[in-house]
Amino acid sequence: MALRSSFVNTPAQLLRTGLADQIREFIVEGISSGRWEPGERVVERRIATELGVSQGPVREALRQLEAQRLIESLPNRGARVREFTERDLAEIFPVRAGLERTAVELALPRLAGCVDALEEHNERLAEAARDGDLQAQMRLSIAFHREIVETAGNRLLVSVWEGLGIELWTTLSLRLHQTEIYSKSAEHAELIEAFRRGDPEAPQLLHEHVMNYAPAS
């Protein structure tokens, strides 16, 4: 699921169900857009007041973000956005590549039936590249990979993959370090063909594809 910004300007629309998750996405949007910079405090009470909710779900959202290493809590100083480094990003890639390789191993018998959806993602990615829309390229590339992970049909794998916060980390890398780690549509097209023919090398191909965009050590 891509990051949603619908709650940023319309806090009254927050639903009671899954409230902490929605607040978490609100904060994630704020971090990725630069509303909260690395090292800046994220004040629980202010967020609760802005969104018109109690502090309980805000506190839970901050706990979730701390588990994702996006927020850190300091004694007597509250929560703040972590200072992100290239090492943080570099550590994500091997984990992501391993998860996606496993996803393809599990999904390979079914991926041939998903190539239409993958091709649609990839066509939109190519259009975004022609338009020079870097943010759209990033978002559509991640949607392509999410389609593969979800096809594996393993809820734990999907949960762990989503928990990496790939879209946010990618956005932060682009904004803070001026890196270019989005995927090219030509590489995705090669993966689609491997899935179409049920190539047993497809898991390794995807692993290499992801690692190609890892920061140089």
C-alpha positions in Angstrom: 0.0 0.0 0.0 1.4 3.4 -1.0 1.7 6.2 1.5 -1.5 8.2 1.7 -1.7 11.9 2.4 -5.4 12.2 2.5 -5.4 12.8 6.3 -2.9 15.6 6.2 -5.4 18.3 5.3 -8.6 16.6 6.5 -8.0 15.3 10.1 -11.8 15.1 10.7 -11.9 12.2 8.3 -9.8 10.0 10.6 -11.7 6.7 11.2 -11.9 5.1 14.6 -10.8 1.7 13.3 -7.1 1.4 12.7 -6.6 4.9 14.1 -3.0 4.3 15.1 -2.1 3.1 11.7 -3.7 6.2 10.1 -1.8 8.5 12.4 1.4 6.6 11.7 0.9 7.3 8.0 0.2 10.9 8.8 3.5 11.2 10.6 5.4 9.2 7.9 4.0 11.7 5.3 5.3 14.5 7.4 8.8 13.0 7.7 9.0 12.2 4.0 7.8 15.7 3.0 10.2 17.4 5.3 7.6 18.7 7.8 9.6 17.0 10.5 13.4 17.1 9.8 15.9 14.6 11.2 16.6 15.4 14.9 13.3 17.4 15.3 10.9 16.6 18.1 7.6 15.0 17.3 5.3 16.2 20.0 2.5 13.7 20.9 0.2 16.2 22.3 0.4 18.6 19.3 -0.4 15.8 16.9 -3.3 14.7 19.0 -4.7 18.3 19.1 -4.1 18.8 15.3 -5.9 15.6 14.4 -8.6 15.9 17.1 -7.8 12.6 18.7 -6.7 11.3 22.1 -3.0 10.9 22.8 -3.3 7.1 23.1 -3.4 6.2 19.4 -0.7 8.9 18.7 1.5 7.2 21.3 0.9 3.8 19.7 1.7 5.2 16.2 5.0 6.6 17.6 5.8 3.2 19.1 5.3 1.6 15.7 7.6 4.1 14.1 10.2 3.6 16.7 10.1 -0.2 15.9 10.7 0.8 12.2 13.7 2.9 13.3 12.2 6.1 12.1 11.5 7.7 15.5 13.7 7.5 18.6 12.6 8.2 22.2 15.1 9.8 24.5 14.7 10.0 28.3 13.0 13.2 29.4 13.2 14.5 25.9 10.3 12.7 24.1 10.2 11.4 20.6 12.2 12.8 17.7 12.9 11.9 14.1 16.1 9.8 13.8 19.2 11.1 12.1 19.3 9.0 8.9 22.5 7.8 7.4 23.7 6.1 4.3 24.4 3.0 6.5 20.7 2.9 7.5 19.8 2.7 3.8 22.6 0.2 3.0 21.4 -2.2 5.7 17.9 -2.3 4.2 18.9 -3.6 0.8 20.2 -7.0 1.6 17.1 -7.7 3.8 14.7 -6.4 1.1 16.5 -8.4 -1.6 16.3 -11.6 0.5 12.6 -11.1 1.2 11.8 -10.5 -2.4 13.8 -13.5 -3.6 11.8 -15.6 -1.1 8.6 -14.0 -2.4 9.4 -15.1 -6.0 10.4 -18.6 -4.9 6.9 -18.9 -3.3 5.0 -17.1 -6.0 6.7 -18.4 -9.2 3.9 -20.8 -10.1 1.4 -18.0 -9.9 3.4 -15.1 -11.3 2.7 -16.0 -14.9 -0.9 -15.1 -14.2 0.1 -11.7 -12.8 2.1 -10.4 -15.7 -0.7 -8.2 -16.9 -0.8 -6.3 -13.6 3.0 -6.1 -13.6 3.1 -4.8 -17.2 0.5 -2.1 -16.3 2.7 -0.9 -13.4 5.7 -0.9 -15.7 4.0 1.0 -18.5 3.1 3.7 -16.0 6.7 3.7 -14.7 8.0 4.2 -18.2 5.6 7.1 -18.7 6.8 8.7 -15.4 10.4 8.3 -16.6 9.6 10.1 -19.9 8.0 12.9 -17.9 11.0 13.1 -15.6 8.8 12.6 -12.6 11.2 11.1 -10.1 8.7 10.7 -7.2 6.2 8.9 -9.5 9.0 6.6 -10.7 9.9 5.7 -7.2 6.2 5.1 -6.2 5.4 3.0 -9.3 8.6 0.9 -9.0 7.7 0.1 -5.4 4.2 -0.8 -6.5 5.6 -3.2 -9.0 7.7 -5.0 -6.3 4.7 -5.0 -3.9 2.6 -6.8 -6.5 5.3 -9.6 -6.5 5.5 -9.8 -2.7 1.7 -10.0 -2.3 1.5 -12.7 -5.0 3.5 -14.9 -2.7 0.4 -15.3 -0.5 2.5 -15.2 2.7 1.1 -12.7 5.1 4.1 -12.7 7.4 6.4 -12.0 4.5 4.2 -9.1 3.3 4.1 -7.7 6.8 7.9 -7.8 7.3 8.4 -6.3 3.8 6.0 -3.5 4.5 7.6 -3.0 7.9 10.9 -2.0 6.2 9.3 1.3 5.2 10.8 1.0 1.7 9.0 4.0 0.2 9.9 6.3 3.1 13.5 5.3 3.1 13.7 5.7 -0.6 12.1 9.2 -0.4 14.5 10.2 2.4 17.5 9.0 0.4 16.4 11.0 -2.6 15.7 14.1 -0.5 18.6 14.0 2.0 21.3 12.4 0.0 20.4 13.1 -3.6 20.7 9.4 -4.6 18.9 7.8 -7.4 17.9 4.3 -6.5 14.6 3.9 -8.3 14.3 1.0 -10.7 14.3 1.3 -14.5 11.4 0.0 -16.5 13.7 -2.0 -18.9 14.9 -4.1 -16.0 11.3 -4.7 -14.8 10.4 -5.8 -18.4 13.2 -8.5 -18.2 11.8 -9.7 -14.9 8.3 -9.9 -16.3 9.5 -12.1 -19.1 11.3 -14.4 -16.6 8.0 -14.7 -14.6 6.0 -15.3 -17.8 8.1 -18.4 -18.7 8.5 -19.6 -15.1 12.3 -19.2 -15.2 13.8 -21.0 -12.2 16.5 -18.3 -12.2 13.8 -15.6 -11.6 14.4 -15.4 -7.8 18.1 -14.8 -8.3 17.3 -12.2 -11.0 15.1 -10.2 -8.7 17.7 -10.4 -5.9 20.4 -9.0 -8.2 18.0 -6.4 -9.5 17.3 -5.0 -6.0 21.0 -5.2 -5.0 22.0 -3.2 -8.1 20.5 -0.1 -6.4 22.2 -0.6 -3.0 24.5 2.2 -2.1 28.2 1.4 -2.7 29.9 0.2 0.5 
